[in-house]
Amino acid sequence: MKHWRLGIVAVLVLTGQVSMGQKIYSLSVKQAADLALQNVTEIKNLQIDRELQISKNREYIAQAFPQLSGTVSTQHFFSIPVTLLPDFISPSVYQVLVDNGVRNGAGAPIIKPSGPPEFFPAQFGVPWQSSAGFTFQQLLFQPDLFIAIAARKKAVDFTEANLKIMEDSIKSNVYRSYYSVKIAEKRKQYLDESIVRLRKLKSDQEKLYKNGFAERLDIDKTQVSLNNLMSTTNQIEKLIEIGYASLKFGLAINQKDSLILTDSLSEEEVKKDLLELTNFQYTDRKEIQLLGVVKDLQGLDVKRNKLSYMPIIATYWNYSRNALGQEFNLFNFEKKWFKASVWGINMSVPIFDAGQKGERIRQAKLNLQKTKNTEENLKRAIDLQINTSSIIFRNALTTLDMQDQNLDLAQRVYAATMKKYQQGLGSSFELLQTETDLENAEANFFQALYDAITAKIAYTKALGKL
């Protein structure tokens, strides 16, 4: 029963940790990069930009389809508008008098007096007027809209290219952070082994000192070396903690989550897949792909401006019903509603704009030329980047081989010196010196290993194969 109770308590504790939202991530370097691509805010925003562009494309396409709108309105005239009508009655009356030979007292014909025309005010309509109807519109031809529809895929490709550039940057940062932590952990492992050796050496010296076969100075020197080594180890531990925290931030996971790095780092890992870093093409670089999309879009912009000389054609049809009355009776369906219907077609033809369209075409062509110039300059920069990163990578591999040899040699020298010391043929000073040389060789090896892996990452990224 006691064991069962302990088991239940353990389950409750673990369940409590899970409820706190803590997770355990066991990741290879590739899995870490994939996780970052899922979580990092910049990637999420670029993915949203892609969805926004797709939505905008649908919006543009919708403009080319029939549009239908409906309207309902009611208005009340507190004062019906007055219209001035010309005096068409007086001329008719006078004309009748003339036609019938009517004369005045002086015997002269009665005619309309000369003077300016006369008008009299008149009101038309009723106070309440209501209308309900709908309008159908169909765009037949509009150059900029149809060019926008043709460019919709290129616009999505533009957001995709930006997304790939950001992905390369994210992966590069994750790789560097991942391997820096692995190297620090490996370095600490070697330092721990050195501490164990020095503590054993100090223990042996203390025994020899008690028996009168060693000096106190030898013990103090060993203690100084041990203190320095423990201080270095403490610094490495802090760097490892910071490295894990930075990597968690790069992966966009909670700082309270546990992270286990499963990949190992060795010379073989650095030199693996070197044959694949060949057959470079400029189109492998995401930046070149992005500029290619920009050129295509700017080419369409030139075409759009050229087509701006073409007319815009649209057709429409409107149908409505109108109710008129002295009182408000919009909802009186027994009242007669008068219908109206009209169909038409509009064509807007540009005639003269003082050269505005021509200048817009020229500006679009100049922007396209600027992008082409940028592309050529980028290719030269890529050539320099590949050449420089290749030299740095080859030099890093050479340095790594040399430091590996030095580490092997330092280990053999230390082993031989320890054997001499144990046989009473060597001094503790000589042993401490070889211990220091071994620690330096280890530090130099791990620095060379880190330089080599970061140089490989930079070279791979320069080739567009990250």
PyMOL commands that set and color helices and strands:
alter all, ss='L'
color gray80, all
select helices_A, chain A and resi 2-19+29-39+41-63+90-99+143-150+152-210+216-251+267-271+274-276+282-284+286-309+356-422+428-462
alter helices_A, ss='H'
color red, helices_A
select strands_A, chain A and resi 24-27+67-76+82-86+119-123+128-141+258-261+312-325+338-348
alter strands_A, ss='S'
color yellow, strands_A
deselect
rebuild
show_as cartoon
